[in-house]
Amino acid sequence: MLNIRNLTPVQVAAINAFAISLLAGIAIYFFEDGFWAAIISFSVLFLVSYLLIRYFTERFIYRRIKLIYKFISQTKATKRQEVFYESVLPEKSLEEVGREVEQWAEQKKREVERLRQTEQYRKEFLQNLSHELKTPIFAIQGYVDTLLSGAMNKEELARKFLTNTSRNVERLVNLVADLDEISKLESGEQQLFKSNFIVQELILEVFEALSIKSAENHIKTSIKKGSEGPVWVYADKEKIRMVLINLVDNAIKYGKYNGSIVFSCYKTDDDHALIEISDTGHGIAEEHLSRIFERFYRTDLARSRKEGGSGLGLAICKHIIEAHGQRIHVRSTIDVGSTFGFTLETKGKISTPASEIMR
């Protein structure tokens, strides 16, 4: 059965020409009483009307459709596009053209939505950056003004203000360094120097570097049972060190007193290993999980700023892992704890006794 919704211009011209010619032929046959005259009239009229209908259909309708296609492409037509306009396009049904235009409209709608989200993200980023910069700058300004107003003559007070000023300067330096790091990662300027190393050795170095801080909070660090065996990974060791330091440092900052931080590592297949840092901290609410890796995003604004940091740590972690072609994720439950995990590429397996790694 002929589907009238998918007719091409050729078929439309043929059907209309046939209908006109048939009616004219029948009229001539009955009124002129001539069979051959009716046949000849039908044939001539069919040919002429078919050519005229097809010509005007393609001339007027598809001329406007071509304008739509050119508007969609928004560029001067290439030779390939001209061939498309002249040969392929006239063979398409109006429904096919309509579907393509709808697809284009849907694509543009998605692009506009992405631009809207990007603009909103840019605004939030600038607001957050402004706040992160203003806080230490205003604090430094206040301490310096107080010192210049006469506090320098009071040694104990001057030392206190200078110590606080130094702390805020350090915060600014860390913020600028983190911004520089994340800008290089996003632009691809930051090169990766990959090598083979045992990930358990690296986490022990990180635990040792943060041991004083974890001891102050009475937080125990350990490697999960079954994950002690050596797992070789192929990655930029210093960049992965930065990721692990950020994750462990956050686990200490937002962990519970007398809590724990556990490192685990699993071979997911012959080419990848899953690395996880789990804590028994306060946890992260579900509505925050999808945005936790955004720059400056904080789940608890007051507590986060009190704890310090630039607010870029997790964003840097995300970019480093993605620069390795891998993914980072988080699972969390309020008052139970959080687990941050990421995958890394592995390169072979070197037999090193676990006792040597864990010493």
Disulfide bonds with the S-S distance in Angstrom:
none
